[in-house]
Amino acid sequence: MQKLLTIIILFFGLFSSQAFAQETFSSEYLSGTIISINEDENGLILYETELEDGLIIDLDTFGEKVVVGNTVYVEYIPGLESYNFTTINRNQPLLILLGIFVISILLLAGKKGLRSLGSLTISILLLFFGLVPLLMSGYDPIWVTVFFGLCVLFVSIFVTHGFNYQSLVSFIGSFTSILLALFLIWAVTQFSSLTGLINDEIQFLSFETNNALNLVRIVSASIIIGILGVLDDITITQVAVVRELSSDTSLSKKDIFVKALRVGRDHISSLVNTLVFAYVGATLPMIMFVSLLQIPFVVLISQEFIFIEIIRSLIGAIALTLAVPVTTWMASYLFQKAIHKDTCTLESACAHHSH
């Protein structure tokens, strides 16, 4: 699910960036079909392309291989009357995979899967049609992200798992973890002399917005977004474990807390691995590149673009680790009776009942 969320976020992020680019350069994006491949007198390969309006042009794909019949996207700049190759249309395999995902979720998870898909859709809409425009307007990245992060958590937890005490405890536990992450981010940024210029994309963003954005706070906000995807998973699981254990009247609150925390330790170890390797996978080319550099390790990890990725993983792992004992304690000591009286709205909890 986290990998899917990353893909969807990337898709909507590209959509948002393209919309911004269109506004900045007054560009139009057209689709066309490759109808033939030609070579000019200088040996340059040009692709004869028929656009959607019937116009036929020659495109230079700058080394990207296409074949006759491929559908491509072309950027048209009216002021310059120029057509530039953008990319090949890859929407079909994306839609097929998305359809397989939706069908598999609905078949395996039923109504709860439908609610999960609904909450995911709402969350993505909130992030990219609420959060991104506000960030581009110059609002403080961290506080805007915290607000929308809480909205996303609210939707993902309450819409998916129902409005009950189990969801409430999960939401509070997740919020506590976000507060810890905020403190750690503040501490690191205060003493690390960061600039926020960690990759080409953020440098381009800074240039296109005339350096009006606080890049360090944008990077900090991205760390907060990175931990949202797994917080509801671990907190809901811990509350479900407490709920099941509370059905045994011979167990004291302390017994329930200890047993549930034991389950949480196993869960957190797997989630920390998932979180760290998700970041490693996203930065694998960079890791391969830096492995070729003849730079001492202590110097290498102080490079800002590497330093940010390390603290991103560490802060996310620490926040997740805190979520387990906090959520388990609240569920065991503060909300145990209320949770036990809840109707069984969580299928993950119901699955453990013995009749």
N, C-alpha and C positions, 0 to 999 in steps of 0.2 A: 504494500500500500504506500509506503514512504517513497519508493522508487517511482510509482505511478504519479504520486503527488508532485515529485520533482519534475517529471516529464510534463505534466499539465502546467505547472508553474512556468517552466521554460517556454511552453507554447504560448501562454498568455503574455509572458514577458516579451516575447518576440512580437506579438500582436501589438502590445502597448508601445514598444520601441518603434515599430513601423509607423504607427499612428502619429507618434511624435515627430518622426523624420519627415512624414508627409507634410505636417504643419510647418516644419522648419524650412524645407526646401521646395514646398509646393509641388511635390512629385505625385505622379499617378502610377499605379501598378496595374499592368495589363497582362493577360495570359496569351500565349501563342503556341503554335505547333510547329515543330521542326519538319520541313518538307524536303530539304535536300542539303547536302554538304558540299561546299565548294572550296577551292583554293585560289587565292589571288596571285598576282604576278610576283609577289614577294615571298610566297610560300606560306602565307598566313591562312589558317583554316577558318572559314566563315560558315555559319549555319544559316541557311535561308529559312526564315521564320514567317509564318502567316499569323498575324495578330487577330484578336477576336473581332475587330472591326473590319477585317478583310485586307488591311494593309500588309504588304510583304516587305520585310527588311532583312538585312544581313547582320548577324550577331557574332561578336567575339565572346566566347565563353571563358576566356582567360585560363585555358587549360582544363576546365571541367568537361569531362567526356559526356556527350549526349549522342543519341542515335535518332534516326528518322522516325517520326511518330511520337517522340517525347513531347510532353507539354511543359513549357517553361514559363517563368514569370519575368517580365521585363519592366524596368523602371523608365518612365517617360518624364522628362523635365521640359515642360512647355516653353520656358524662357529660352532654353538652349536648343530646343527642337532635337534632342538627342534621345536615343533608346539604348539603355544599358542592361545587359544580362544580369539577373539577380540570382535565380536559382531554378532548379528543376522542381516541378510540381510533385511532391511526395505525399500528398494528402491521402491517396487511396490506401496504401498500407497502414497509415496511421488510423484511418477510420475503421479499417478491418480489425485491427488489434483492439481498438476502443470498443467495437461492437462485441468482440469475443470476451473482453473483460466484463462488460455490463451484463451479458448473458450469463457468464459463469457466476457472477456475484448474485444475480437474481435466482439462479437455479439452486445454488448452495445455501444462500442466506435468506431467501424468501423476502418477507415484508421488512425484516430488519436490514437486509441488504439494500432494499429500495430506499429506506430511510437514510442509510449510510451514503448512498449515491446522491440523494437529495441534499444532505448536509455538506458533502464534498463540493457539489455544484455551487451552493450558496456561499461557502467559504471562499472559493476561487473568485466568484463575482465580487465579494466584499474586498478581497485583497487587490484585485486589479482594476476594479472600477470605483473603488473607494479609496484604498490606501495609496495606490500609485499616483492618481491625480492630486491628492493632497500633498504628497511628497514633492511632486513636480512644482507645486504652487509655493513651496518654501516653508511649509509647516515643519515643526520640529520632528525629525524622523523617529526618534526613540519613543516619545510620548504618543505620537500618532500610531506607531506600530504596536505599542502596548495596548492601546484602545482597540484597534482592529484585531489584535491577537486575542484579546478577551472575547470579542464578538465571535471570532472563529471558534474558540474553545467552547463558548456557550452553544453555538449551533451544532458543532460536531458531537458534543456530549449530550445535550438535552434533546436535540432532534433525533439522534440515533438511539439513545438509551432511555428516553422518556423523562418526564418531569417528576422526579422522586428524590428521596433523600440520598440514594446511591449516587445519582448524577450530581447532586449538590456537593457532597463530600469530594467527589472526583474533581469538580470545578474548583473548589477552594484549595485542594491540594496542588492542582496545576498552577493556580494563581500564585501560591506561595513559592513554587519553584521559579516562576518568572521573576518574582521579586528578588530572589537570590541571584538569578542570572543578571538582573539589572545592576545589582550591587557589584558583582564581579566585573562586569563590563566597565562600570564607572571606575573601579579601582585600577584596572589594567590600562584604560585610556589615559588616566591621570598621570601615570608614571612611565609610560612607554614612548612618549613623543611620536605619536602616529600622525601620518598625513592623510591616510585613506586611499592613496594612489597605489592600489595593489594590482591592478590589471588594466588592459587596454580599454575595456568597456567602461570602467568608472572614470578613466581619464577622458574618454570621449564624452561621457555624460557631463563631466565638469566643464569641458570646453563648450559644449552646445548650450549650456545654461549660464554661460559667462561667469563661471566660478561662484554662482549664487548659492550652491548647495554645500552643506556641511558634510564632507565626505566621510569623516571619521564617525559621525553619528549615523550615517547611512549604512556603513559597514557594521556598526554596532546593532542597528535595527535588523540587519540580515541574520545576525547570530540569533536574535530572539525568534525570528520566523523559523529558523532551522530546527528549533527544539519543539515547536508547536505540534508537529506531526505525530510525535510518539508520546507526548504527555498524557493525552486522554486514554491511550492504550494501557499504560502502566497503572494509572490511578483507578480506572474502572476495574481492572483486574484485581487490584488490592481490595477494593470495596466489595467485590463479588466474593472473594475468599473469606473476608470477615463475615459477610452475610451467611455464608454456608456454615461456617464454624459456629456462629451464634445459635444455630438450630440445636446444638448440643448443650443442654442446660447444665451439664456437669462441668463445663469449662468456665473458668472465671474470665474477667476482662483481660487480666494479665496473660492467661493461657492463650486466649484468642489472639492477642497482640503478638505474642512470641511465635505462635504457629504461622500466622499470616505473614509475619516479617520473614520467616524462614523461606516461605514461597517467594516473597518479594526479592530476596537475595538472588535466587536462581534467575528470576525474571530480569532483574537489573543487569546481571552479568551478560545475558544474551543481548539486551537492548543496547548496552554500551558498545558491544562489538558491532552491532548493526549500525549505530550512529557513526562510530569512528570509520568503519569501512565504507559507509556511504560517502563520507567526505573524501576518503582516500580514492575511491573509485572516480569521483568527480574531478579529482586533481591528478589523476595518474600520469597524463602527459607531462605535467609540471614536475612530478616526482622523478620521472625518467630523465628529464632535462637536467635537473639539479644534481642527479647522480653522476653526470658527466663532468660537472664543474670541480676543479681542483681547489676547493675552498674548505678550510677547517670547519668541523661540525658546529662549533660554538659560534662561529661567524655566520654560518649558513642559516641557523635558526633565528638569528637576529635580523635577517632580511625581512622587511615588512610583509611582503607577499606570502612568505612562508610562516612567519610569526602569527599572522592573522588566522591562517588555516589551523595552526596548532591550538590557539586559544579558542577557536570556534568549536573544535572537538572537545577540549577540556571543559569549557564552560557548559556545553550541552550535557556532557556526561555527569558533571557535578550536579546540575539542576535535576537531572533524572534520578540521580542517587538520592537526593533530598526528598523527592516526591514520594518515595516508597515509605520511609518511616513516618513522615508527616501525615500522609493519607491514611496509613494503617492505624496510627494513633488516634486520629479523629474518628475514624470508623469504629474503632474498638471501645473508646472511652466516652466520646461525646455523642455519637449518633447511633450507637449499637441498637438500642430498642426501636428507634424510628426506622432504621434500615431493615431490621427483622420483620417489622410490621408492613413494610412495603409490599405491594403486590408484585408478583414475580414478572417484572417487565424486562429484565435482562436475560436474554437467552443463554448468555455465558454463565449466569448464576443458576438458572433453571436446570441446565444440563447436569449439574452435580447433585440434584436432589435424588434421594433414594426413597421410593414409595413401597 
